[in-house]
């Protein structure tokens, strides 16, 4: 039974953005196929990861208090979190931010505002990479 249960359980996505509209859009876009957890700061993301699990993190680069790069550095240093795939969300094309996050092992990045179909496609590419070849 546990093998069947493992196949049917939804992947958990942690969405981190300080804009409520973006979090709502992510939840509405992904909620049917994934278990979506939304938090509005890097600090809350780190607190969640101390006790909860995530199969993928959608992480905004520009946030108040703790930006996405700083949050990602701390996630990578946390026990059991270094392997979690991360897709960065950004409202600007800043090569320095993209390079900094690439050095921390992100899987992809998406420019905001994003197309829902593009978000789904990029997430599927992380979870099912063999089907994209």
N, C-alpha and C positions, 0 to 999 in steps of 0.2 A: 504493500500500500504506500510506503514512503517514496518509492520510485515514481509512482503515478502522481502522488501529491507534489513531488518536486517538479515534475513537468508542468503541472497545471498552475503552480503558484506564480503570481505575477512578479516580474522584476521590480525592484524598488528604486525609484529615482528621487534623489534629493535635489530640489530646485532652490537655488540661493540667489535672491535678487532683492534689492531694496525698493523696487517699484511694484506696488500691489497689482497693477494692471497686467504686468508681465507675468507675475506668479499665477494670476487667474487664468491668463491665456494658456500658460503651460499646463495647468491642471485640466482645463477644458479640452485641450488638444490631446493630452496623453492619458487622462484619467480612466478611459475605458480599457486600455490595454496594459497599463502599468499602475503600480501602487505609487502615487506621487505624494511626497512629503515636501511642503513648502516652508521656507524660513526666510525672514527678511533682513538677515545680516550674517556676516561671516562668523561673528561671535556665536550666534544661535546655531549655525551649521556645525561648528566645532563642538558645542554642547550636545547637539543631537548625536554626532558621531561617537561621542564618548560612551553612549549607551545603546544607540540604534545602529542598524546596518544600512548600507546603500550599495546597489549594484552599479550605479552610475550617478555622477554629480553634474548638474548643470550649474555653472558658477559665473555670476556676473563679475566683470573686471572692476567696474567703477561703482564702489559702494562707500558710504560714509562709515566712519569708525575704523573699519578694517577692510581694505580693498581685496579684490579677488586673488591677486598675486600673493599677498601676505597670508590670506586664508589658505590658499593652496599649499604654500610652504609648510604651514602648520599641519595641514591634513597629511601631507607626505611624511611628516615626522611622527605622526600618531601611530601607535601600535595597531596593526591590522588594517590600516587605511592606505598604505603606500601603493597598493595595487589597484585601487578603485579608479576606473576610467573617468576622466573629466572632459567635459565639453565646455569651453569658455563662451560666455555670452558678452558681447560688447556693442556699444552704441557708436563706436568710432574705430576707424582703421588706423590704429597706432602700432607701427612695426615694433617699437620697443616693448609694448605690452605683450604682443603676440610672441616675440622672441623670448621674453622672460617666462611666459607660460609654457612655451615649447620646451624650454630647458627643464621644466618641472614635469614633463611627461604628459602633456595633455593629448587627447586623441584627436580633437578638432576644435574649431571655433566657429561661432555663428554671429553674423552681424545683426543687430537689432535695428529696426523692427524685422522680425524673421517671418518667413512664410511657414505656416503650420506643416505643410507637406515636406518642406525641406528639413524641419526639425525632426519629424518622424523618420525620414530617410536616413539622416545622420545618426540617430539613435539606433536604428535597426542595423546600420553598418557596424556599430560598436558591438552589439549583441550577437549579430549573425554575420561576421566578416567573410566567411567562406561563400556566402550566397551573392556577394557583391562582385566577385572576381569574374 
